[in-house]
């Protein structure tokens, strides 16, 4: 997936798009790699939504950033996260997103012309 958002027309994957059984993982993975590579444009990593998901997963943005050094594919980061996050924590994060943060998800979709 692209991680260069400097053209203003390329976007991180949707927060609703699951990677494995995790909502938000695809999006935060794209943003984290873009931040690492200096191509994040006007996105923020870690933003409050990233931090809220990390908190519910029981990891930190620093730990996630460390994982990027050796886990650069969707499959690798998914396996890394699965080894650290319980299914209860994963589901708590997913519920938080779709129940409490649905307006944020809707706004991102509309702004990125994905709705």
C-alpha positions as CSV (number, residue, x, y, z in Angstrom):
1,X,0.0,0.0,0.0
2,X,1.2,3.5,-0.7
3,X,2.6,5.4,2.2
4,X,3.5,8.7,0.4
5,X,0.7,11.1,1.0
6,X,2.5,14.3,-0.1
7,X,0.4,14.6,-3.3
8,X,-2.8,15.3,-1.3
9,X,-4.7,12.7,-3.4
10,X,-3.2,9.5,-1.9
11,X,-4.6,8.5,1.5
12,X,-4.0,6.0,4.2
13,X,-6.4,3.0,4.1
14,X,-9.7,3.5,5.8
15,X,-10.1,3.1,9.5
16,X,-13.0,0.7,8.9
17,X,-10.9,-1.5,6.6
18,X,-10.0,-4.5,8.7
19,X,-6.5,-5.9,8.6
20,X,-7.0,-9.4,10.1
21,X,-9.6,-8.8,12.7
22,X,-8.4,-5.3,13.6
23,X,-10.1,-2.1,12.6
24,X,-7.7,0.8,12.3
25,X,-4.6,-1.3,12.0
26,X,-4.3,-0.8,8.2
27,X,-4.6,3.0,8.6
28,X,-2.2,3.4,11.5
29,X,0.3,1.1,9.8
30,X,0.2,3.3,6.7
31,X,0.5,6.5,8.7
32,X,3.3,5.1,10.9
33,X,5.4,4.1,7.8
34,X,4.7,7.5,6.2
35,X,5.8,9.3,9.3
36,X,9.0,7.1,9.5
37,X,9.7,7.8,5.8
38,X,8.9,11.6,6.0
39,X,6.0,11.3,3.5
40,X,3.1,11.8,5.9
41,X,2.1,15.2,4.5
42,X,-0.6,16.8,6.8
43,X,-1.6,13.6,8.6
44,X,-0.7,13.2,12.2
45,X,0.9,10.1,13.7
46,X,0.2,9.2,16.4
47,X,-3.1,11.1,16.4
48,X,-5.6,10.8,19.3
49,X,-7.4,8.0,17.4
50,X,-4.1,6.1,17.0
51,X,-3.4,6.6,20.7
52,X,-6.9,5.5,21.7
53,X,-6.5,2.3,19.7
54,X,-3.0,1.6,21.0
55,X,-4.2,2.1,24.6
56,X,-7.0,-0.4,24.1
57,X,-4.6,-2.8,22.4
58,X,-2.3,-2.4,25.4
59,X,0.7,-1.2,23.4
60,X,2.4,2.2,22.9
61,X,3.2,4.2,19.7
62,X,6.9,3.8,20.6
63,X,6.5,0.0,20.7
64,X,4.6,0.0,17.4
65,X,7.3,2.2,15.9
66,X,9.9,-0.3,17.0
67,X,8.0,-3.1,15.3
68,X,8.1,-1.2,12.0
69,X,11.9,-1.7,11.9
70,X,11.4,-5.4,11.3
71,X,7.8,-5.8,10.3
72,X,7.1,-3.9,7.0
73,X,4.3,-6.0,5.5
74,X,0.7,-6.3,6.4
75,X,1.2,-10.0,7.3
76,X,4.2,-9.3,9.5
77,X,2.7,-6.4,11.5
78,X,-0.5,-8.4,11.9
79,X,1.4,-11.4,13.2
80,X,3.3,-9.1,15.5
81,X,0.2,-7.6,16.9
82,X,-1.7,-10.9,17.2
83,X,1.2,-12.1,19.5
84,X,0.7,-9.2,21.8
85,X,-3.0,-8.3,21.9
86,X,-5.8,-10.5,23.4
87,X,-9.0,-11.0,21.5
88,X,-10.8,-9.1,24.2
89,X,-8.5,-6.1,23.8
90,X,-8.9,-6.2,20.0
91,X,-12.6,-6.3,20.3
92,X,-12.7,-3.5,22.8
93,X,-10.7,-1.3,20.4
94,X,-13.0,-2.3,17.5
95,X,-16.1,-1.5,19.6
96,X,-14.7,1.9,20.6
97,X,-14.1,2.8,17.0
98,X,-17.5,1.8,15.6
99,X,-19.6,2.8,18.6
100,X,-17.8,5.9,20.0
101,X,-15.8,7.2,17.1
102,X,-18.1,6.5,14.2
103,X,-18.5,10.2,13.5
104,X,-14.7,10.5,13.1
105,X,-14.7,7.5,10.7
106,X,-17.5,9.1,8.7
107,X,-15.7,12.4,8.5
108,X,-12.4,10.7,7.3
109,X,-14.3,8.8,4.7
110,X,-16.0,12.0,3.4
111,X,-12.8,14.0,3.4
112,X,-10.9,11.4,1.6
113,X,-13.7,10.8,-0.9
114,X,-14.2,7.2,0.1
115,X,-17.8,7.3,1.4
